[in-house]
């Protein structure tokens, strides 16, 4: 019986790359694997055929021989059709099933892991954010145990090679047809066993301390931004690199200003007499005092813009602006004399119609339109 073309078996072209070849193999092997098709002889034969094709095409020399001479160019008994755990199979599935059954990496030696990242929230004022400053923060850290000097073993004793993994930090487990590697459950990837742990660090070899770090807060930083301090996170395991520390900025509420990117906003409350008569008015800015001119007849809701009186952002070339939103204040707790003065003032306005109330006529028209 003629043998099928190996590329046809995997459903790929002859110029397929190694990564594409592996991807196609994984898909078919998962589809026809005996564990997924119990008792299905046809699926088992398909699986063997797919395995055989990949074992040859994944090997550079065998693939070259097959491309030149076809099936005659490769040894039909050397592809490992009867063995379900060839090198090609381990290469294609080791990374997947290693994660499923324990996450161990291939190769000898203890498992090495990068340390976790840490986050530190720093509360600062709007003035500090605008100007920038240097500060110190205290963060949790690990230091080598002073009692056992990092060995994790009680003074006078030494860790011994793990009897389960032989010091490699990993063990190979059989899962049906799959042979996968996972972290040693006895030594947890360290390759060492500690019979009598150090009481000061409980066998970890490190003790938790607090350390002080210098942090530079750049001018213009905004709420929610983060500053990365490389290598100041949790230490790695078994010599792995440490994680990073992220300082996250939180702006405290300000009594006067609200920030919007590089712009600032504030409410400007003025008495109705100043709104009516107009004139110069002193206003606050982050840099000190400023001044604007209130035109006669200013209404609530009018906004005055002070260019360049906002904040220069971290990545901005120019500072933003300050927006002052006017709120006209109505006087309260008037004396009888003041009330009478206002009544006389109101009467004088009424005698001249709506010329002193620019919004009154418009509002009256809207009400009439609504009820009609």
Residue pairs with C-beta under 8 A, 6 or more apart in sequence:
3 71
4 49
6 52
6 53
6 56
6 57
6 66
7 13
7 14
7 16
7 53
7 57
9 49
9 50
9 52
9 53
10 21
10 24
10 25
10 28
10 50
10 53
10 54
10 57
11 24
11 28
12 20
12 21
12 24
14 67
16 24
18 58
21 54
21 57
21 58
22 54
22 58
22 91
22 92
25 50
25 53
25 54
25 58
25 88
25 92
26 92
26 93
26 96
28 46
28 50
29 47
29 50
29 51
29 54
29 89
29 92
29 93
30 36
32 43
32 44
32 46
32 47
32 50
33 43
33 47
33 177
34 40
34 43
34 44
34 47
34 176
34 177
35 176
35 177
36 43
37 43
37 44
48 81
48 82
51 80
51 81
51 84
51 86
51 88
51 89
52 79
52 80
52 81
54 88
54 89
54 92
55 62
55 79
55 80
55 81
55 86
55 87
55 88
55 89
56 62
56 63
56 66
56 74
56 79
57 63
57 66
58 88
58 91
58 92
59 88
62 74
62 79
65 73
65 74
66 73
66 74
67 73
79 86
80 86
84 177
85 177
85 178
85 179
90 106
90 179
93 178
94 106
94 180
94 181
97 175
97 178
97 180
98 104
98 105
98 106
98 180
98 181
98 182
100 180
101 173
101 175
101 178
101 180
101 182
102 173
102 180
102 181
102 182
102 183
103 182
103 183
104 111
104 170
104 171
104 180
104 181
104 182
104 183
104 189
105 111
105 170
105 181
106 181
108 168
108 170
109 168
109 169
109 191
110 167
110 168
110 169
110 187
110 189
110 190
110 191
110 192
110 238
111 169
111 170
111 183
111 189
111 190
111 237
111 238
112 236
112 237
112 238
112 239
112 240
113 189
113 236
113 237
113 238
113 240
114 236
114 240
114 241
114 242
114 243
115 233
115 234
115 235
115 236
115 237
115 240
115 241
115 242
115 243
116 233
116 234
116 243
117 233
117 234
117 243
117 244
117 245
117 246
118 139
118 140
118 232
118 233
118 234
118 243
118 244
118 245
118 246
119 245
119 246
119 248
120 137
120 139
120 245
120 246
120 247
120 248
121 248
121 250
122 135
122 137
122 215
122 217
122 247
122 248
122 249
122 250
123 250
123 251
123 252
124 217
124 221
124 249
124 250
124 251
124 252
125 251
125 252
125 254
126 251
126 252
126 254
126 257
126 259
126 286
127 286
128 217
129 217
129 219
129 220
129 221
129 222
129 249
129 251
129 259
129 311
130 219
130 220
130 286
130 311
130 312
131 219
132 216
132 217
132 218
132 219
132 220
132 221
133 217
134 214
134 215
134 216
134 217
135 214
135 215
135 217
136 212
136 213
136 214
136 215
137 212
137 213
137 215
137 247
138 210
138 211
138 212
138 213
139 210
139 211
139 213
139 232
139 245
140 208
140 209
140 210
141 208
141 209
141 210
141 211
141 232
142 206
142 207
142 208
142 209
142 234
142 235
143 206
143 207
143 209
144 150
144 205
144 206
145 152
145 198
145 200
145 201
145 204
145 205
145 206
145 207
146 200
146 207
147 155
147 198
147 199
147 200
147 201
148 154
148 155
148 198
148 200
148 201
148 205
150 205
150 206
151 158
151 159
151 198
151 205
152 159
152 192
152 194
152 197
152 198
152 201
152 203
152 204
152 205
153 159
153 194
153 195
153 196
153 197
153 198
153 203
154 196
154 197
154 198
154 199
155 198
157 195
157 196
159 192
159 193
159 194
160 192
160 193
160 194
160 195
161 167
161 191
161 192
161 193
162 169
162 184
162 186
162 187
162 190
162 191
162 192
162 193
163 186
163 193
164 171
164 184
164 185
164 186
164 187
165 171
165 184
165 186
165 187
165 191
167 191
167 192
168 184
168 191
169 183
169 184
169 187
169 189
169 190
169 191
169 238
170 181
170 182
170 183
170 184
170 189
171 181
171 182
171 183
171 184
171 185
172 179
172 180
172 181
172 182
173 179
173 180
173 181
173 182
183 189
184 191
186 193
187 193
189 237
189 238
190 237
190 238
191 238
194 203
197 203
198 205
200 207
201 207
206 235
213 229
213 232
213 245
215 227
215 229
215 247
216 227
217 227
217 249
218 227
218 314
219 312
219 314
220 262
220 311
220 312
220 313
220 314
220 315
220 316
221 227
221 249
221 314
222 249
222 251
222 259
222 261
222 313
222 314
223 249
223 250
223 251
223 259
224 248
224 249
224 250
225 248
225 249
225 314
226 246
226 247
226 248
226 249
227 246
227 247
227 249
228 244
228 245
228 246
228 247
229 244
229 245
229 246
229 247
230 244
231 241
231 242
231 243
231 244
232 242
232 244
232 245
233 242
233 243
233 244
233 245
234 242
234 243
235 242
236 242
236 243
251 259
256 266
256 284
257 264
257 265
257 266
257 286
257 322
258 264
258 265
258 266
259 265
259 311
261 313
261 320
262 310
262 311
262 312
262 313
262 316
262 319
262 320
263 310
263 311
263 320
263 321
263 322
263 323
264 286
264 309
264 310
264 311
264 320
264 321
264 322
264 323
265 322
265 323
265 325
266 283
266 284
266 322
266 323
266 324
266 325
267 324
267 325
267 327
268 281
268 283
268 304
268 324
268 325
268 326
268 327
269 327
269 329
270 281
270 294
270 298
270 326
270 327
270 328
270 329
271 328
271 329
271 331
272 328
272 329
272 330
272 331
274 281
274 294
275 294
275 297
275 298
275 299
275 300
275 326
275 328
276 296
276 297
277 296
278 293
278 294
278 295
278 296
278 297
278 298
279 293
279 294
280 291
280 292
280 293
280 294
281 291
281 292
281 293
281 294
282 289
282 290
282 291
283 289
283 290
283 291
283 292
283 304
283 306
283 324
284 290
285 306
285 309
285 322
286 309
286 311
287 309
290 306
290 309
290 322
292 304
292 306
292 324
294 326
297 358
298 326
298 328
299 326
299 328
299 358
299 359
300 326
300 327
300 328
301 325
301 326
302 325
302 326
303 323
303 324
303 325
303 326
304 323
304 324
304 326
305 321
305 322
305 323
305 324
306 321
306 322
306 323
306 324
307 321
308 318
308 319
308 320
308 321
309 319
309 321
309 322
310 319
310 320
310 321
310 322
311 319
311 320
312 318
312 319
312 320
313 320
331 338
334 342
349 356
349 357
354 360
354 361
